[in-house]
Amino acid sequence: MQPSTHEDKSWTVAGAKAKFSEVIERAQSVPQTITRNGKPSVVVVSAEEWQRKTARKGSLGEFLMDSPLRGTDLDLERQRDEPRDLPL
């Protein structure tokens, strides 16, 4: 059973189960989408791609220091509202 649509990048769950080795092989070069009930459910990517997508790209401090808002005079005032009553 071949991938269903989207230029050989999309599989049904049944098709992916039947050809799991092929899904893995193709995912080495192009992410493979697995659909359930006609809707995208998961994407299989190579370990290399996953590492690239999830690698930390600096610290929070570096992100804040590089912010385009750094140095602007934002007037941020904390709200001093009372806590709301919640039902028990």
N, C-alpha and C positions, 0 to 999 in steps of 0.2 A: 504494500500500500504506500503510495507516494504522499508527500505533503499536500495539503488540500488547496491552499491559495497563497496569494501574496508572494509570488516569485519563489516558490519552494521554501518559504520561511515559516509557514503556518501548518500546524498539525492538529488533528482532532485527538482527544485523549486515546481513543482506540487505536488510531494510526500511530501515535507516539509509543504506545505500549508494544505494539506489534513490531515496530522498527526502532526500538530505543537506541541500539548501537548506532544506527544511521543518524538519529537526532543528535546524539553526542558528537559524532564525526562532523556533521554539518555545523554544529554550534562552535566548533573550533575556529571557523572563519566568519560565520554570520549568526547573530542571535536567532533562536528558533522559538516561535510562539506556539503555545499549546492552548487550544480553545476547548471550552466546555459549554455545551448547549449553544454553540455558535458565537460565543463571546470569548475574547482573550482572557485566559486565566493565569498562566504563568509564562515566563520567558526563560529559556535555557541558554546560558552564555558560557564561554570558556572560562576556566579558572583565571587565565591571564586578563581577560576582559573584566571579570569581577574584581580582581585586585586593582586594576586601573580605575574602575568606577568608584571603589570604596576607599581608596588610599586617602589618608589625611593630607590636606593641602595647607599646612600651616596651623598655627594655634589661634584660639579665639582672640588673644591679644593682638596678633598680627592682623587678623581680619578687621578688628576695630580700629587699629592704627591706620590701615589702608582705606578706611571708609571714606567715601566722598563727602559724608556729613561731618567729618572731623574738622574742627575749627570753626564751624558755623555756630552761631548763637541761637541754639534751640532753647526755647523757654519751656522746659519740661517741669511740670509741677505735679507732685503726687496728690492723688485724690485722698481726701480725709473723711470719706463717707463712713458712716457707722456700718457694722456688719449687718447683713440682712437676716431676718428670722427664717429659719428652715424648719419644716415640719419634722417631728420626731417619729 
